[in-house]
Amino acid sequence: MCLILWVFFRNICIPLLCYECWLHLKYVPELADFDIAPKILTGLLTLLCFMHVYWLVLMSGILIKGLKSG
């Protein structure tokens, strides 16, 4: 159950959140000087999404290899 929830939240929910951040995250005009902060944080969130996909592929390979070899 833990692995299913990890896959769901890390590989489905966070990328959707990341996509929404790239499209709609903007500061109010009074804080326009700090508009680079959401872009940096969203970029880091995108990097984290790619890392989660890599970890999922890595764990799946380990699981498949373990099941085949016993």
CHARMM-style PDB file with segment names, atoms N, HN, CA, C and O in Angstrom:
ATOM      1  N   MET     1       0.826  -1.185   0.000  1.00  0.00      PROA
ATOM      2  CA  MET     1       0.000   0.000   0.000  1.00  0.00      PROA
ATOM      3  C   MET     1       0.878   1.260   0.000  1.00  0.00      PROA
ATOM      4  O   MET     1       0.569   2.239  -0.679  1.00  0.00      PROA
ATOM      5  N   CYS     2       1.953   1.223   0.755  1.00  0.00      PROA
ATOM      6  HN  CYS     2       2.204   0.427   1.306  1.00  0.00      PROA
ATOM      7  CA  CYS     2       2.851   2.373   0.836  1.00  0.00      PROA
ATOM      8  C   CYS     2       3.473   2.682  -0.528  1.00  0.00      PROA
ATOM      9  O   CYS     2       3.570   3.846  -0.918  1.00  0.00      PROA
ATOM     10  N   LEU     3       3.890   1.647  -1.247  1.00  0.00      PROA
ATOM     11  HN  LEU     3       3.811   0.702  -0.930  1.00  0.00      PROA
ATOM     12  CA  LEU     3       4.494   1.844  -2.562  1.00  0.00      PROA
ATOM     13  C   LEU     3       3.482   2.381  -3.568  1.00  0.00      PROA
ATOM     14  O   LEU     3       3.825   3.221  -4.401  1.00  0.00      PROA
ATOM     15  N   ILE     4       2.248   1.910  -3.502  1.00  0.00      PROA
ATOM     16  HN  ILE     4       1.970   1.228  -2.825  1.00  0.00      PROA
ATOM     17  CA  ILE     4       1.205   2.404  -4.397  1.00  0.00      PROA
ATOM     18  C   ILE     4       0.937   3.889  -4.139  1.00  0.00      PROA
ATOM     19  O   ILE     4       0.814   4.672  -5.081  1.00  0.00      PROA
ATOM     20  N   LEU     5       0.850   4.270  -2.881  1.00  0.00      PROA
ATOM     21  HN  LEU     5       0.950   3.634  -2.115  1.00  0.00      PROA
ATOM     22  CA  LEU     5       0.639   5.687  -2.553  1.00  0.00      PROA
ATOM     23  C   LEU     5       1.837   6.535  -2.964  1.00  0.00      PROA
ATOM     24  O   LEU     5       1.669   7.661  -3.431  1.00  0.00      PROA
ATOM     25  N   TRP     6       3.048   6.001  -2.795  1.00  0.00      PROA
ATOM     26  HN  TRP     6       3.185   5.086  -2.416  1.00  0.00      PROA
ATOM     27  CA  TRP     6       4.239   6.739  -3.195  1.00  0.00      PROA
ATOM     28  C   TRP     6       4.218   6.998  -4.695  1.00  0.00      PROA
ATOM     29  O   TRP     6       4.475   8.115  -5.144  1.00  0.00      PROA
ATOM     30  N   VAL     7       3.912   5.960  -5.468  1.00  0.00      PROA
ATOM     31  HN  VAL     7       3.703   5.053  -5.104  1.00  0.00      PROA
ATOM     32  CA  VAL     7       3.862   6.112  -6.922  1.00  0.00      PROA
ATOM     33  C   VAL     7       2.784   7.106  -7.312  1.00  0.00      PROA
ATOM     34  O   VAL     7       3.011   7.958  -8.171  1.00  0.00      PROA
ATOM     35  N   PHE     8       1.621   7.013  -6.699  1.00  0.00      PROA
ATOM     36  HN  PHE     8       1.436   6.322  -6.001  1.00  0.00      PROA
ATOM     37  CA  PHE     8       0.522   7.912  -7.045  1.00  0.00      PROA
ATOM     38  C   PHE     8       0.870   9.364  -6.751  1.00  0.00      PROA
ATOM     39  O   PHE     8       0.754  10.218  -7.631  1.00  0.00      PROA
ATOM     40  N   PHE     9       1.291   9.651  -5.541  1.00  0.00      PROA
ATOM     41  HN  PHE     9       1.386   8.958  -4.827  1.00  0.00      PROA
ATOM     42  CA  PHE     9       1.544  11.038  -5.167  1.00  0.00      PROA
ATOM     43  C   PHE     9       2.797  11.604  -5.828  1.00  0.00      PROA
ATOM     44  O   PHE     9       2.795  12.750  -6.277  1.00  0.00      PROA
ATOM     45  N   ARG    10       3.853  10.822  -5.891  1.00  0.00      PROA
ATOM     46  HN  ARG    10       3.854   9.891  -5.526  1.00  0.00      PROA
ATOM     47  CA  ARG    10       5.116  11.332  -6.419  1.00  0.00      PROA
ATOM     48  C   ARG    10       5.154  11.399  -7.936  1.00  0.00      PROA
ATOM     49  O   ARG    10       5.846  12.252  -8.492  1.00  0.00      PROA
ATOM     50  N   ASN    11       4.433  10.526  -8.615  1.00  0.00      PROA
ATOM     51  HN  ASN    11       3.871   9.833  -8.163  1.00  0.00      PROA
ATOM     52  CA  ASN    11       4.532  10.470 -10.073  1.00  0.00      PROA
ATOM     53  C   ASN    11       3.267  10.917 -10.793  1.00  0.00      PROA
ATOM     54  O   ASN    11       3.245  10.970 -12.023  1.00  0.00      PROA
ATOM     55  N   ILE    12       2.219  11.239 -10.050  1.00  0.00      PROA
ATOM     56  HN  ILE    12       2.237  11.196  -9.051  1.00  0.00      PROA
ATOM     57  CA  ILE    12       1.002  11.749 -10.675  1.00  0.00      PROA
ATOM     58  C   ILE    12       0.631  13.113 -10.097  1.00  0.00      PROA
ATOM     59  O   ILE    12       0.452  14.074 -10.845  1.00  0.00      PROA
ATOM     60  N   CYS    13       0.516  13.203  -8.787  1.00  0.00      PROA
ATOM     61  HN  CYS    13       0.662  12.422  -8.180  1.00  0.00      PROA
ATOM     62  CA  CYS    13       0.057  14.453  -8.164  1.00  0.00      PROA
ATOM     63  C   CYS    13       1.096  15.573  -8.243  1.00  0.00      PROA
ATOM     64  O   CYS    13       0.754  16.699  -8.604  1.00  0.00      PROA
ATOM     65  N   ILE    14       2.338  15.288  -7.917  1.00  0.00      PROA
ATOM     66  HN  ILE    14       2.616  14.373  -7.624  1.00  0.00      PROA
ATOM     67  CA  ILE    14       3.362  16.339  -7.943  1.00  0.00      PROA
ATOM     68  C   ILE    14       3.614  16.859  -9.355  1.00  0.00      PROA
ATOM     69  O   ILE    14       3.744  18.073  -9.517  1.00  0.00      PROA
ATOM     70  N   PRO    15       3.693  16.005 -10.402  1.00  0.00      PROA
ATOM     71  CA  PRO    15       3.832  16.577 -11.748  1.00  0.00      PROA
ATOM     72  C   PRO    15       2.644  17.449 -12.167  1.00  0.00      PROA
ATOM     73  O   PRO    15       2.825  18.442 -12.871  1.00  0.00      PROA
ATOM     74  N   LEU    16       1.432  17.085 -11.738  1.00  0.00      PROA
ATOM     75  HN  LEU    16       1.284  16.278 -11.166  1.00  0.00      PROA
ATOM     76  CA  LEU    16       0.282  17.938 -12.035  1.00  0.00      PROA
ATOM     77  C   LEU    16       0.400  19.287 -11.325  1.00  0.00      PROA
ATOM     78  O   LEU    16       0.088  20.327 -11.904  1.00  0.00      PROA
ATOM     79  N   LEU    17       0.845  19.265 -10.087  1.00  0.00      PROA
ATOM     80  HN  LEU    17       1.098  18.420  -9.616  1.00  0.00      PROA
ATOM     81  CA  LEU    17       1.073  20.496  -9.348  1.00  0.00      PROA
ATOM     82  C   LEU    17       2.153  21.332 -10.014  1.00  0.00      PROA
ATOM     83  O   LEU    17       2.027  22.552 -10.117  1.00  0.00      PROA
ATOM     84  N   CYS    18       3.198  20.688 -10.460  1.00  0.00      PROA
ATOM     85  HN  CYS    18       3.301  19.697 -10.377  1.00  0.00      PROA
ATOM     86  CA  CYS    18       4.292  21.367 -11.149  1.00  0.00      PROA
ATOM     87  C   CYS    18       3.800  22.023 -12.437  1.00  0.00      PROA
ATOM     88  O   CYS    18       4.158  23.164 -12.729  1.00  0.00      PROA
ATOM     89  N   TYR    19       2.988  21.314 -13.200  1.00  0.00      PROA
ATOM     90  HN  TYR    19       2.697  20.388 -12.963  1.00  0.00      PROA
ATOM     91  CA  TYR    19       2.425  21.851 -14.442  1.00  0.00      PROA
ATOM     92  C   TYR    19       1.573  23.093 -14.161  1.00  0.00      PROA
ATOM     93  O   TYR    19       1.670  24.094 -14.871  1.00  0.00      PROA
ATOM     94  N   GLU    20       0.749  23.020 -13.131  1.00  0.00      PROA
ATOM     95  HN  GLU    20       0.670  22.207 -12.555  1.00  0.00      PROA
ATOM     96  CA  GLU    20      -0.082  24.175 -12.767  1.00  0.00      PROA
ATOM     97  C   GLU    20       0.779  25.355 -12.307  1.00  0.00      PROA
ATOM     98  O   GLU    20       0.453  26.508 -12.589  1.00  0.00      PROA
ATOM     99  N   CYS    21       1.856  25.075 -11.615  1.00  0.00      PROA
ATOM    100  HN  CYS    21       2.121  24.138 -11.386  1.00  0.00      PROA
ATOM    101  CA  CYS    21       2.760  26.152 -11.174  1.00  0.00      PROA
ATOM    102  C   CYS    21       3.391  26.852 -12.377  1.00  0.00      PROA
ATOM    103  O   CYS    21       3.473  28.080 -12.400  1.00  0.00      PROA
ATOM    104  N   TRP    22       3.836  26.086 -13.374  1.00  0.00      PROA
ATOM    105  HN  TRP    22       3.769  25.089 -13.355  1.00  0.00      PROA
ATOM    106  CA  TRP    22       4.437  26.703 -14.557  1.00  0.00      PROA
ATOM    107  C   TRP    22       3.436  27.575 -15.294  1.00  0.00      PROA
ATOM    108  O   TRP    22       3.808  28.604 -15.857  1.00  0.00      PROA
ATOM    109  N   LEU    23       2.172  27.176 -15.298  1.00  0.00      PROA
ATOM    110  HN  LEU    23       1.870  26.340 -14.841  1.00  0.00      PROA
ATOM    111  CA  LEU    23       1.173  27.928 -16.050  1.00  0.00      PROA
ATOM    112  C   LEU    23       0.612  29.138 -15.303  1.00  0.00      PROA
ATOM    113  O   LEU    23       0.410  30.195 -15.901  1.00  0.00      PROA
ATOM    114  N   HSD    24       0.360  28.990 -14.005  1.00  0.00      PROA
ATOM    115  HN  HSD    24       0.524  28.131 -13.519  1.00  0.00      PROA
ATOM    116  CA  HSD    24      -0.457  29.982 -13.320  1.00  0.00      PROA
ATOM    117  C   HSD    24       0.207  30.708 -12.149  1.00  0.00      PROA
ATOM    118  O   HSD    24      -0.396  31.629 -11.597  1.00  0.00      PROA
ATOM    119  N   LEU    25       1.394  30.339 -11.759  1.00  0.00      PROA
ATOM    120  HN  LEU    25       1.883  29.591 -12.208  1.00  0.00      PROA
ATOM    121  CA  LEU    25       2.001  30.947 -10.576  1.00  0.00      PROA
ATOM    122  C   LEU    25       2.636  32.284 -10.931  1.00  0.00      PROA
ATOM    123  O   LEU    25       3.664  32.336 -11.606  1.00  0.00      PROA
ATOM    124  N   LYS    26       2.020  33.351 -10.475  1.00  0.00      PROA
ATOM    125  HN  LYS    26       1.185  33.308  -9.926  1.00  0.00      PROA
ATOM    126  CA  LYS    26       2.523  34.707 -10.708  1.00  0.00      PROA
ATOM    127  C   LYS    26       2.356  35.517  -9.415  1.00  0.00      PROA
ATOM    128  O   LYS    26       1.386  35.346  -8.677  1.00  0.00      PROA
ATOM    129  N   TYR    27       3.301  36.377  -9.172  1.00  0.00      PROA
ATOM    130  HN  TYR    27       4.089  36.516  -9.773  1.00  0.00      PROA
ATOM    131  CA  TYR    27       3.189  37.256  -8.016  1.00  0.00      PROA
ATOM    132  C   TYR    27       2.300  38.445  -8.341  1.00  0.00      PROA
ATOM    133  O   TYR    27       2.114  38.799  -9.505  1.00  0.00      PROA
ATOM    134  N   VAL    28       1.760  39.051  -7.307  1.00  0.00      PROA
ATOM    135  HN  VAL    28       1.911  38.763  -6.361  1.00  0.00      PROA
ATOM    136  CA  VAL    28       0.971  40.267  -7.488  1.00  0.00      PROA
ATOM    137  C   VAL    28       1.899  41.394  -7.937  1.00  0.00      PROA
ATOM    138  O   VAL    28       3.101  41.324  -7.682  1.00  0.00      PROA
ATOM    139  N   PRO    29       1.385  42.418  -8.590  1.00  0.00      PROA
ATOM    140  CA  PRO    29       2.252  43.489  -9.117  1.00  0.00      PROA
ATOM    141  C   PRO    29       3.121  44.171  -8.055  1.00  0.00      PROA
ATOM    142  O   PRO    29       4.212  44.651  -8.364  1.00  0.00      PROA
ATOM    143  N   GLU    30       2.653  44.215  -6.824  1.00  0.00      PROA
ATOM    144  HN  GLU    30       1.767  43.825  -6.572  1.00  0.00      PROA
ATOM    145  CA  GLU    30       3.453  44.858  -5.764  1.00  0.00      PROA
ATOM    146  C   GLU    30       4.737  44.078  -5.474  1.00  0.00      PROA
ATOM    147  O   GLU    30       5.713  44.648  -4.986  1.00  0.00      PROA
ATOM    148  N   LEU    31       4.738  42.798  -5.769  1.00  0.00      PROA
ATOM    149  HN  LEU    31       3.945  42.335  -6.166  1.00  0.00      PROA
ATOM    150  CA  LEU    31       5.905  41.947  -5.509  1.00  0.00      PROA
ATOM    151  C   LEU    31       6.607  41.532  -6.797  1.00  0.00      PROA
ATOM    152  O   LEU    31       7.279  40.501  -6.824  1.00  0.00      PROA
ATOM    153  N   ALA    32       6.466  42.299  -7.843  1.00  0.00      PROA
ATOM    154  HN  ALA    32       5.920  43.137  -7.821  1.00  0.00      PROA
ATOM    155  CA  ALA    32       7.031  41.952  -9.151  1.00  0.00      PROA
ATOM    156  C   ALA    32       8.557  41.852  -9.111  1.00  0.00      PROA
ATOM    157  O   ALA    32       9.150  41.151  -9.931  1.00  0.00      PROA
ATOM    158  N   ASP    33       9.195  42.542  -8.172  1.00  0.00      PROA
ATOM    159  HN  ASP    33       8.714  43.112  -7.506  1.00  0.00      PROA
ATOM    160  CA  ASP    33      10.656  42.460  -8.059  1.00  0.00      PROA
ATOM    161  C   ASP    33      11.119  41.058  -7.664  1.00  0.00      PROA
ATOM    162  O   ASP    33      12.253  40.675  -7.949  1.00  0.00      PROA
ATOM    163  N   PHE    34      10.257  40.305  -7.018  1.00  0.00      PROA
ATOM    164  HN  PHE    34       9.336  40.616  -6.786  1.00  0.00      PROA
ATOM    165  CA  PHE    34      10.614  38.965  -6.529  1.00  0.00      PROA
ATOM    166  C   PHE    34      10.050  37.865  -7.417  1.00  0.00      PROA
ATOM    167  O   PHE    34       9.916  36.728  -6.966  1.00  0.00      PROA
ATOM    168  N   ASP    35       9.719  38.173  -8.657  1.00  0.00      PROA
ATOM    169  HN  ASP    35       9.828  39.097  -9.022  1.00  0.00      PROA
ATOM    170  CA  ASP    35       9.066  37.208  -9.533  1.00  0.00      PROA
ATOM    171  C   ASP    35       9.978  36.047  -9.931  1.00  0.00      PROA
ATOM    172  O   ASP    35       9.482  35.044 -10.443  1.00  0.00      PROA
ATOM    173  N   ILE    36      11.257  36.143  -9.720  1.00  0.00      PROA
ATOM    174  HN  ILE    36      11.660  36.958  -9.303  1.00  0.00      PROA
ATOM    175  CA  ILE    36      12.177  35.060 -10.062  1.00  0.00      PROA
ATOM    176  C   ILE    36      12.064  33.885  -9.079  1.00  0.00      PROA
ATOM    177  O   ILE    36      12.365  32.746  -9.435  1.00  0.00      PROA
ATOM    178  N   ALA    37      11.634  34.161  -7.859  1.00  0.00      PROA
ATOM    179  HN  ALA    37      11.389  35.087  -7.569  1.00  0.00      PROA
ATOM    180  CA  ALA    37      11.548  33.107  -6.846  1.00  0.00      PROA
ATOM    181  C   ALA    37      10.606  31.977  -7.247  1.00  0.00      PROA
ATOM    182  O   ALA    37      10.993  30.816  -7.116  1.00  0.00      PROA
ATOM    183  N   PRO    38       9.389  32.246  -7.730  1.00  0.00      PROA
ATOM    184  CA  PRO    38       8.534  31.117  -8.142  1.00  0.00      PROA
ATOM    185  C   PRO    38       9.117  30.324  -9.301  1.00  0.00      PROA
ATOM    186  O   PRO    38       8.922  29.111  -9.380  1.00  0.00      PROA
ATOM    187  N   LYS    39       9.825  30.988 -10.194  1.00  0.00      PROA
ATOM    188  HN  LYS    39       9.984  31.973 -10.130  1.00  0.00      PROA
ATOM    189  CA  LYS    39      10.424  30.280 -11.327  1.00  0.00      PROA
ATOM    190  C   LYS    39      11.532  29.335 -10.851  1.00  0.00      PROA
ATOM    191  O   LYS    39      11.635  28.207 -11.331  1.00  0.00      PROA
ATOM    192  N   ILE    40      12.341  29.787  -9.926  1.00  0.00      PROA
ATOM    193  HN  ILE    40      12.257  30.704  -9.535  1.00  0.00      PROA
ATOM    194  CA  ILE    40      13.411  28.944  -9.383  1.00  0.00      PROA
ATOM    195  C   ILE    40      12.817  27.760  -8.629  1.00  0.00      PROA
ATOM    196  O   ILE    40      13.249  26.623  -8.820  1.00  0.00      PROA
ATOM    197  N   LEU    41      11.830  28.018  -7.772  1.00  0.00      PROA
ATOM    198  HN  LEU    41      11.479  28.942  -7.617  1.00  0.00      PROA
ATOM    199  CA  LEU    41      11.231  26.943  -6.987  1.00  0.00      PROA
ATOM    200  C   LEU    41      10.478  25.949  -7.863  1.00  0.00      PROA
ATOM    201  O   LEU    41      10.511  24.747  -7.600  1.00  0.00      PROA
ATOM    202  N   THR    42       9.804  26.433  -8.896  1.00  0.00      PROA
ATOM    203  HN  THR    42       9.777  27.409  -9.110  1.00  0.00      PROA
ATOM    204  CA  THR    42       9.117  25.537  -9.813  1.00  0.00      PROA
ATOM    205  C   THR    42      10.119  24.719 -10.620  1.00  0.00      PROA
ATOM    206  O   THR    42       9.864  23.552 -10.919  1.00  0.00      PROA
ATOM    207  N   GLY    43      11.243  25.311 -10.971  1.00  0.00      PROA
ATOM    208  HN  GLY    43      11.450  26.259 -10.727  1.00  0.00      PROA
ATOM    209  CA  GLY    43      12.298  24.565 -11.652  1.00  0.00      PROA
ATOM    210  C   GLY    43      12.851  23.453 -10.783  1.00  0.00      PROA
ATOM    211  O   GLY    43      13.113  22.352 -11.269  1.00  0.00      PROA
ATOM    212  N   LEU    44      13.031  23.733  -9.501  1.00  0.00      PROA
ATOM    213  HN  LEU    44      12.818  24.627  -9.106  1.00  0.00      PROA
ATOM    214  CA  LEU    44      13.497  22.697  -8.583  1.00  0.00      PROA
ATOM    215  C   LEU    44      12.446  21.604  -8.402  1.00  0.00      PROA
ATOM    216  O   LEU    44      12.786  20.426  -8.288  1.00  0.00      PROA
ATOM    217  N   LEU    45      11.169  21.993  -8.377  1.00  0.00      PROA
ATOM    218  HN  LEU    45      10.893  22.949  -8.470  1.00  0.00      PROA
ATOM    219  CA  LEU    45      10.099  21.006  -8.281  1.00  0.00      PROA
ATOM    220  C   LEU    45      10.064  20.125  -9.528  1.00  0.00      PROA
ATOM    221  O   LEU    45       9.797  18.928  -9.433  1.00  0.00      PROA
ATOM    222  N   THR    46      10.332  20.706 -10.684  1.00  0.00      PROA
ATOM    223  HN  THR    46      10.549  21.679 -10.761  1.00  0.00      PROA
ATOM    224  CA  THR    46      10.393  19.932 -11.922  1.00  0.00      PROA
ATOM    225  C   THR    46      11.550  18.937 -11.873  1.00  0.00      PROA
ATOM    226  O   THR    46      11.396  17.786 -12.282  1.00  0.00      PROA
ATOM    227  N   LEU    47      12.691  19.368 -11.381  1.00  0.00      PROA
ATOM    228  HN  LEU    47      12.815  20.303 -11.049  1.00  0.00      PROA
ATOM    229  CA  LEU    47      13.836  18.470 -11.220  1.00  0.00      PROA
ATOM    230  C   LEU    47      13.489  17.315 -10.281  1.00  0.00      PROA
ATOM    231  O   LEU    47      13.864  16.169 -10.531  1.00  0.00      PROA
ATOM    232  N   LEU    48      12.784  17.619  -9.219  1.00  0.00      PROA
ATOM    233  HN  LEU    48      12.480  18.550  -9.016  1.00  0.00      PROA
ATOM    234  CA  LEU    48      12.355  16.586  -8.283  1.00  0.00      PROA
ATOM    235  C   LEU    48      11.414  15.588  -8.950  1.00  0.00      PROA
ATOM    236  O   LEU    48      11.477  14.394  -8.658  1.00  0.00      PROA
ATOM    237  N   CYS    49      10.549  16.055  -9.836  1.00  0.00      PROA
ATOM    238  HN  CYS    49      10.498  17.025 -10.074  1.00  0.00      PROA
ATOM    239  CA  CYS    49       9.650  15.155 -10.575  1.00  0.00      PROA
ATOM    240  C   CYS    49      10.453  14.186 -11.435  1.00  0.00      PROA
ATOM    241  O   CYS    49      10.145  12.994 -11.478  1.00  0.00      PROA
ATOM    242  N   PHE    50      11.478  14.687 -12.119  1.00  0.00      PROA
ATOM    243  HN  PHE    50      11.728  15.655 -12.084  1.00  0.00      PROA
ATOM    244  CA  PHE    50      12.316  13.802 -12.925  1.00  0.00      PROA
ATOM    245  C   PHE    50      13.056  12.784 -12.058  1.00  0.00      PROA
ATOM    246  O   PHE    50      13.235  11.635 -12.461  1.00  0.00      PROA
ATOM    247  N   MET    51      13.482  13.204 -10.877  1.00  0.00      PROA
ATOM    248  HN  MET    51      13.337  14.138 -10.550  1.00  0.00      PROA
ATOM    249  CA  MET    51      14.158  12.281  -9.972  1.00  0.00      PROA
ATOM    250  C   MET    51      13.203  11.184  -9.497  1.00  0.00      PROA
ATOM    251  O   MET    51      13.609  10.030  -9.355  1.00  0.00      PROA
ATOM    252  N   HSD    52      11.944  11.534  -9.253  1.00  0.00      PROA
ATOM    253  HN  HSD    52      11.615  12.471  -9.369  1.00  0.00      PROA
ATOM    254  CA  HSD    52      10.971  10.527  -8.824  1.00  0.00      PROA
ATOM    255  C   HSD    52      10.730   9.490  -9.923  1.00  0.00      PROA
ATOM    256  O   HSD    52      10.595   8.301  -9.635  1.00  0.00      PROA
ATOM    257  N   VAL    53      10.677   9.929 -11.158  1.00  0.00      PROA
ATOM    258  HN  VAL    53      10.786  10.895 -11.393  1.00  0.00      PROA
ATOM    259  CA  VAL    53      10.516   8.985 -12.263  1.00  0.00      PROA
ATOM    260  C   VAL    53      11.735   8.062 -12.335  1.00  0.00      PROA
ATOM    261  O   VAL    53      11.587   6.855 -12.527  1.00  0.00      PROA
ATOM    262  N   TYR    54      12.933   8.621 -12.183  1.00  0.00      PROA
ATOM    263  HN  TYR    54      13.053   9.601 -12.027  1.00  0.00      PROA
ATOM    264  CA  TYR    54      14.154   7.809 -12.190  1.00  0.00      PROA
ATOM    265  C   TYR    54      14.120   6.777 -11.064  1.00  0.00      PROA
ATOM    266  O   TYR    54      14.455   5.612 -11.278  1.00  0.00      PROA
ATOM    267  N   TRP    55      13.715   7.203  -9.865  1.00  0.00      PROA
ATOM    268  HN  TRP    55      13.442   8.149  -9.691  1.00  0.00      PROA
ATOM    269  CA  TRP    55      13.657   6.273  -8.742  1.00  0.00      PROA
ATOM    270  C   TRP    55      12.620   5.183  -8.970  1.00  0.00      PROA
ATOM    271  O   TRP    55      12.830   4.035  -8.579  1.00  0.00      PROA
ATOM    272  N   LEU    56      11.508   5.531  -9.597  1.00  0.00      PROA
ATOM    273  HN  LEU    56      11.337   6.463  -9.915  1.00  0.00      PROA
ATOM    274  CA  LEU    56      10.485   4.527  -9.884  1.00  0.00      PROA
ATOM    275  C   LEU    56      11.016   3.488 -10.862  1.00  0.00      PROA
ATOM    276  O   LEU    56      10.797   2.291 -10.675  1.00  0.00      PROA
ATOM    277  N   VAL    57      11.705   3.932 -11.896  1.00  0.00      PROA
ATOM    278  HN  VAL    57      11.883   4.904 -12.048  1.00  0.00      PROA
ATOM    279  CA  VAL    57      12.297   3.000 -12.858  1.00  0.00      PROA
ATOM    280  C   VAL    57      13.351   2.132 -12.164  1.00  0.00      PROA
ATOM    281  O   VAL    57      13.416   0.925 -12.400  1.00  0.00      PROA
ATOM    282  N   LEU    58      14.163   2.737 -11.323  1.00  0.00      PROA
ATOM    283  HN  LEU    58      14.110   3.717 -11.131  1.00  0.00      PROA
ATOM    284  CA  LEU    58      15.199   2.008 -10.598  1.00  0.00      PROA
ATOM    285  C   LEU    58      14.582   0.955  -9.665  1.00  0.00      PROA
ATOM    286  O   LEU    58      15.021  -0.195  -9.653  1.00  0.00      PROA
ATOM    287  N   MET    59      13.576   1.343  -8.892  1.00  0.00      PROA
ATOM    288  HN  MET    59      13.219   2.277  -8.901  1.00  0.00      PROA
ATOM    289  CA  MET    59      12.940   0.392  -7.978  1.00  0.00      PROA
ATOM    290  C   MET    59      12.205  -0.705  -8.728  1.00  0.00      PROA
ATOM    291  O   MET    59      12.203  -1.853  -8.283  1.00  0.00      PROA
ATOM    292  N   SER    60      11.584  -0.384  -9.848  1.00  0.00      PROA
ATOM    293  HN  SER    60      11.586   0.549 -10.209  1.00  0.00      PROA
ATOM    294  CA  SER    60      10.900  -1.398 -10.650  1.00  0.00      PROA
ATOM    295  C   SER    60      11.901  -2.413 -11.189  1.00  0.00      PROA
ATOM    296  O   SER    60      11.630  -3.614 -11.183  1.00  0.00      PROA
ATOM    297  N   GLY    61      13.054  -1.940 -11.656  1.00  0.00      PROA
ATOM    298  HN  GLY    61      13.273  -0.964 -11.661  1.00  0.00      PROA
ATOM    299  CA  GLY    61      14.094  -2.850 -12.129  1.00  0.00      PROA
ATOM    300  C   GLY    61      14.593  -3.758 -11.034  1.00  0.00      PROA
ATOM    301  O   GLY    61      14.808  -4.949 -11.261  1.00  0.00      PROA
ATOM    302  N   ILE    62      14.779  -3.211  -9.849  1.00  0.00      PROA
ATOM    303  HN  ILE    62      14.605  -2.243  -9.665  1.00  0.00      PROA
ATOM    304  CA  ILE    62      15.227  -4.023  -8.716  1.00  0.00      PROA
ATOM    305  C   ILE    62      14.173  -5.063  -8.359  1.00  0.00      PROA
ATOM    306  O   ILE    62      14.509  -6.216  -8.088  1.00  0.00      PROA
ATOM    307  N   LEU    63      12.910  -4.671  -8.356  1.00  0.00      PROA
ATOM    308  HN  LEU    63      12.638  -3.734  -8.576  1.00  0.00      PROA
ATOM    309  CA  LEU    63      11.834  -5.601  -8.033  1.00  0.00      PROA
ATOM    310  C   LEU    63      11.733  -6.717  -9.077  1.00  0.00      PROA
ATOM    311  O   LEU    63      11.597  -7.888  -8.723  1.00  0.00      PROA
ATOM    312  N   ILE    64      11.798  -6.365 -10.334  1.00  0.00      PROA
ATOM    313  HN  ILE    64      11.908  -5.413 -10.622  1.00  0.00      PROA
ATOM    314  CA  ILE    64      11.719  -7.374 -11.390  1.00  0.00      PROA
ATOM    315  C   ILE    64      12.900  -8.330 -11.333  1.00  0.00      PROA
ATOM    316  O   ILE    64      12.731  -9.542 -11.462  1.00  0.00      PROA
ATOM    317  N   LYS    65      14.089  -7.786 -11.139  1.00  0.00      PROA
ATOM    318  HN  LYS    65      14.225  -6.801 -11.034  1.00  0.00      PROA
ATOM    319  CA  LYS    65      15.288  -8.637 -11.034  1.00  0.00      PROA
ATOM    320  C   LYS    65      15.201  -9.545  -9.824  1.00  0.00      PROA
ATOM    321  O   LYS    65      15.589 -10.711  -9.891  1.00  0.00      PROA
ATOM    322  N   GLY    66      14.694  -9.020  -8.720  1.00  0.00      PROA
ATOM    323  HN  GLY    66      14.379  -8.072  -8.666  1.00  0.00      PROA
ATOM    324  CA  GLY    66      14.546  -9.829  -7.502  1.00  0.00      PROA
ATOM    325  C   GLY    66      13.521 -10.936  -7.665  1.00  0.00      PROA
ATOM    326  O   GLY    66      13.721 -12.046  -7.174  1.00  0.00      PROA
ATOM    327  N   LEU    67      12.419 -10.641  -8.356  1.00  0.00      PROA
ATOM    328  HN  LEU    67      12.257  -9.738  -8.755  1.00  0.00      PROA
ATOM    329  CA  LEU    67      11.402 -11.669  -8.566  1.00  0.00      PROA
ATOM    330  C   LEU    67      11.877 -12.755  -9.512  1.00  0.00      PROA
ATOM    331  O   LEU    67      11.528 -13.923  -9.341  1.00  0.00      PROA
ATOM    332  N   LYS    68      12.672 -12.384 -10.512  1.00  0.00      PROA
ATOM    333  HN  LYS    68      12.955 -11.435 -10.652  1.00  0.00      PROA
ATOM    334  CA  LYS    68      13.188 -13.366 -11.470  1.00  0.00      PROA
ATOM    335  C   LYS    68      14.231 -14.275 -10.837  1.00  0.00      PROA
ATOM    336  O   LYS    68      14.253 -15.475 -11.109  1.00  0.00      PROA
ATOM    337  N   SER    69      15.101 -13.711  -9.992  1.00  0.00      PROA
ATOM    338  HN  SER    69      15.083 -12.736  -9.771  1.00  0.00      PROA
ATOM    339  CA  SER    69      16.188 -14.506  -9.439  1.00  0.00      PROA
ATOM    340  C   SER    69      15.797 -15.223  -8.141  1.00  0.00      PROA
ATOM    341  O   SER    69      16.461 -16.168  -7.715  1.00  0.00      PROA
ATOM    342  N   GLY    70      14.730 -14.766  -7.536  1.00  0.00      PROA
ATOM    343  HN  GLY    70      14.190 -13.998  -7.882  1.00  0.00      PROA
ATOM    344  CA  GLY    70      14.274 -15.435  -6.306  1.00  0.00      PROA
ATOM    345  C   GLY    70      14.965 -14.850  -5.145  1.00  0.00      PROA
ATOM    346  OT1 GLY    70      14.728 -15.267  -4.011  1.00  0.00      PROA
TER     347      GLY     70
END
